[in-house]
Amino acid sequence: MVSINGRLGKSKGSPTSGEKFEQEFYMTVGEVASTLRSLADEIEGRGRVEASSEGWTLGVSPAEPMKLEVQYKHDPARRELEFQLKLKENP
């Protein structure tokens, strides 16, 4: 299980409502690296991938292919590189 630590940011929805849930976290470099390592271990285990934080645990048994999106925003004042990983479970 991937334990997500860090300072909580914006939240949308509820993890128990059955609707879409989103939670932002603000972390140190070390916390992000540790979270990504734990996530990689869960994925390589080819079983259920679970994530937890304060008061909730969510998980799926992901199917291949997995989707990774990379976005880059180039603004002279602010550059941004975003990674979004989608783990979908087959019904």
Protein Blocks (a to p, Z undefined) as FASTA:
>chain_A
ZZdedjddddedjfklopacdddddddfklmmmmmmmmmmmmmnopacddddehiacddd
ddddddddddddddfkbccddddddddddZZ
